[in-house]
Amino acid sequence: MKKKKNKNKNNSKIKERKKKISTVWITLRNTSVFSNEQVWEALRHVLPVLKLKNYNNVDVTVTNKSSGNYTGTCYYNGCGWHNTSNPLIITRITSKEKKFPRLTEYASGKGYINCLLLDRMEALILMLSHEFRHLWQKENEGNRRGKSGEPEAYLAKETLMRLQYAK
């Protein structure tokens, strides 16, 4: 019987990097094909829009997704499995650029806006926006709308536009 290689055996060597973005100290753990600078750039465009007040330290983990295209999780109170008491956001994005462009379509009435993701970076921004929005909702007692009443997909679109103009 062939032994499976432990994909995580080198994860203890992954450096965590910490930076303050807007009002939040982010501890980044990146094992994806994105460079750390690409992830920091995405975070710099997502966080200022939300203006979080109660979450001063957030851990962010970005990994590759082996099947599918992208997914994310938000742990408000940290996660013992991941050994953190800080809020934790995990995003997983496919490493295959050929899976884009991709149209995401949602059932009507679910509160999401359909969007066309042109590349992996746009998927990363969408997932980070979505997961950080959960922290914003928790901070604002479950409010599902932004300050102007926009749904969260608008936040991702606004963030993408800011990223394009910053170049």
Helices and strands as residue ranges (DSSP letters): G 11-13, E 17-21, E 24-30, H 36-50, E 57-65, E 70-75, G 80-82, E 88-94, G 97-99, E 102-104, E 115-117, H 120-139, H 152-166
